[in-house]
Amino acid sequence: MCRHPPPCPPAEASDREAARVIAHGGLQGWSLLCNKLLLFEDTGELLPNGQAIAPQRPVGERGACT
């Protein structure tokens, strides 16, 4: 787990997205967090145990393209 203070919240915690980014996929749209959570640009998540969390983007929100 984390080797820095303060430690990141575990992947099972409700505030899991607050963990530090340790790697990112750039144009692929993903970030690996310190708690081993894979966070996607569309707000979807993949937990370390393989469980997928559906995107939580608010209804009606649109991308930056106009």
N, C-alpha and C positions, 0 to 999 in steps of 0.2 A: 504494500500500500504506500501511502505518502511518506516521503523522507524529509519533508519540509514542514516548518510550522507556519501557520496552523494547518493541521491535517485537513484534507478534502473530505467532504461528506461521502459516505459509502454509496455505491450504486443503487442500493435498495432504499435510500432516503428520499424524501420528497423534494429536497433541494439538491439532488444529485448533479444538476446542470451547473452548479456553482464550482465544481472541481476545475483545476487548472488544465489547460490544453497542453498535451505533450507531443502531439503530432497532428498534422492536418493534411487533407487530400487536395488542397488547392481547388482547382477547377472541378474536381469530382464532388465537392460539396460535403465533406465529412470532417469531423474532428474526433480524435481519440483523447479522452480526458484521463486524468491521473487515476481515477477510480475505475478505469477500464471500460467506461461507458463510451459507446460509439454514438456520437451525436451528428445527425444529418441536417443539412441546410434547411430542409422543409420542416424541421422541428421533430421529425421522427427519431427514435432512439433504438439502439440494440444493446441490451444489458449483457453483462459478462456471462450469464447463464444461458444466453441464446434467445431470451424472450424479446420479442419485438414490441415496441410501443408506437402506436400510430401517431402520425403528425398531429400536433395540437394547435396549429395555426387557426386564429379566429376566423369565423365565417365572414366572407366578404372582403378579406384582405387580399390585395393584389400585389404583384411584383412591381419592380421599379420601372419596367418598360412602359413607354407611353406612345 
